[in-house]
């Protein structure tokens, strides 16, 4: 994986992840506030963005830990993810990861392909996005 630039946003993202790894959800929330202060038009949008940011970071950390064989850390990230993010955002994060994986590899296992297709159908995404997903081969 390429190294991210050392800029405010990446430093904040690293700090949020470190706070979550330490179990300091309050510190992570304060850091999120700083990062999202300029990004949202109002409190409702800020909370939506906060949920999406947290879910993406935790999901990525969970996958990275699992890929490196650290199942205890992966389980910890999964627990934080399910406790701090809405089910809808978690499903959307998983669908996004599956779409990315499917587009990169050209195929997805049937269970994952079905989840992705169902999620796209249930959430009224654009025809272009559905067309991209339709190009991913479903394998048994």
C-alpha positions as CSV (number, residue, x, y, z in Angstrom):
1,X,0.0,0.0,0.0
2,X,1.3,3.4,-0.9
3,X,2.2,5.9,1.9
4,X,-0.4,8.6,2.4
5,X,0.8,12.2,2.4
6,X,1.6,13.8,5.8
7,X,-1.2,16.3,5.7
8,X,-3.8,17.4,8.3
9,X,-6.5,15.0,7.1
10,X,-4.3,11.9,7.2
11,X,-2.8,12.8,10.5
12,X,-6.3,13.2,11.9
13,X,-7.4,9.9,10.4
14,X,-4.4,8.2,12.0
15,X,-5.2,9.8,15.3
16,X,-8.8,8.7,15.2
17,X,-7.8,5.1,14.4
18,X,-5.2,5.2,17.2
19,X,-7.9,6.4,19.6
20,X,-10.3,3.7,18.5
21,X,-7.5,1.1,18.9
22,X,-7.0,2.3,22.4
23,X,-10.7,2.1,23.1
24,X,-11.0,5.8,23.6
25,X,-14.2,6.5,21.7
26,X,-14.6,9.9,23.3
27,X,-11.2,11.1,22.0
28,X,-12.0,9.6,18.6
29,X,-15.3,11.5,18.5
30,X,-13.5,14.8,19.3
31,X,-11.0,14.2,16.5
32,X,-13.9,13.4,14.2
33,X,-15.5,16.7,15.2
34,X,-12.4,18.6,14.1
35,X,-12.1,16.6,10.8
36,X,-15.8,17.1,10.0
37,X,-16.2,20.7,11.1
38,X,-15.9,22.0,7.6
39,X,-17.3,19.1,5.7
40,X,-21.0,19.2,6.6
41,X,-23.7,21.8,6.1
42,X,-25.5,20.9,9.3
43,X,-25.6,18.6,12.3
44,X,-27.6,15.9,10.6
45,X,-25.1,15.7,7.7
46,X,-22.2,15.8,10.1
47,X,-23.5,12.8,11.9
48,X,-24.0,10.9,8.7
49,X,-20.5,11.7,7.6
50,X,-19.2,10.8,11.0
51,X,-20.8,7.4,10.8
52,X,-19.5,6.8,7.3
53,X,-16.0,7.9,8.3
54,X,-15.9,5.7,11.4
55,X,-17.3,2.7,9.6
56,X,-14.8,2.9,6.8
57,X,-11.9,3.3,9.1
58,X,-12.9,0.5,11.4
59,X,-13.8,-1.9,8.5
60,X,-10.4,-1.2,6.9
61,X,-8.6,-1.8,10.2
62,X,-10.5,-5.0,10.8
63,X,-9.6,-6.3,7.3
64,X,-6.0,-5.3,7.7
65,X,-5.8,-7.1,11.1
66,X,-7.5,-10.2,9.8
67,X,-5.2,-10.3,6.7
68,X,-2.1,-10.1,8.9
69,X,-3.5,-13.0,11.1
70,X,-4.3,-10.9,14.1
71,X,-7.8,-12.2,14.7
72,X,-8.0,-10.7,18.3
73,X,-7.5,-7.2,16.9
74,X,-9.8,-7.9,14.0
75,X,-12.5,-9.0,16.5
76,X,-11.9,-5.9,18.6
77,X,-12.4,-3.6,15.5
78,X,-15.6,-5.5,14.5
79,X,-17.0,-5.1,18.0
80,X,-16.3,-1.3,18.0
81,X,-17.8,-1.1,14.5
82,X,-21.0,-2.8,15.5
83,X,-21.3,-0.7,18.7
84,X,-20.6,2.7,17.2
85,X,-22.0,2.6,13.6
86,X,-25.5,2.1,12.3
87,X,-26.3,-1.1,10.7
88,X,-27.2,0.7,7.4
89,X,-23.8,2.3,7.2
90,X,-22.0,-1.0,8.0
91,X,-23.9,-2.7,5.2
92,X,-23.1,0.2,2.8
93,X,-19.4,0.0,3.8
94,X,-19.4,-3.8,3.2
95,X,-21.2,-3.3,-0.2
96,X,-18.6,-0.6,-1.2
97,X,-15.8,-2.9,-0.3
98,X,-17.4,-5.8,-2.3
99,X,-18.0,-3.5,-5.3
100,X,-14.3,-2.4,-5.2
101,X,-13.1,-6.0,-4.9
102,X,-15.4,-7.2,-7.6
103,X,-14.4,-4.5,-10.0
104,X,-10.7,-5.1,-9.3
105,X,-10.9,-8.9,-9.7
106,X,-13.8,-9.2,-12.1
107,X,-15.7,-11.7,-9.9
108,X,-17.2,-12.3,-6.5
109,X,-18.3,-15.4,-4.7
110,X,-22.0,-16.0,-5.0
111,X,-22.8,-15.0,-1.4
112,X,-20.9,-11.7,-1.7
113,X,-22.3,-11.0,-5.2
114,X,-25.9,-11.6,-3.9
115,X,-25.3,-9.3,-0.9
116,X,-23.9,-6.5,-3.2
117,X,-26.8,-6.9,-5.7
118,X,-29.4,-6.9,-3.0
119,X,-27.9,-3.9,-1.3
120,X,-27.8,-1.9,-4.5
121,X,-31.4,-2.8,-5.3
122,X,-32.7,-1.9,-1.9
123,X,-30.9,1.4,-1.7
124,X,-31.9,3.0,-5.0
125,X,-28.4,3.6,-6.3
126,X,-27.8,5.0,-9.8
127,X,-28.2,2.9,-13.0
128,X,-24.5,3.5,-13.7
129,X,-23.5,1.9,-10.4
130,X,-25.8,-1.0,-11.0
131,X,-24.3,-1.4,-14.4
132,X,-20.8,-1.6,-13.0
133,X,-21.9,-4.2,-10.5
134,X,-23.6,-6.2,-13.2
135,X,-20.3,-6.6,-14.9
136,X,-18.9,-8.5,-11.9
137,X,-19.1,-12.2,-12.6
138,X,-20.9,-14.3,-9.9
139,X,-18.9,-17.5,-9.1
140,X,-20.1,-20.4,-7.1
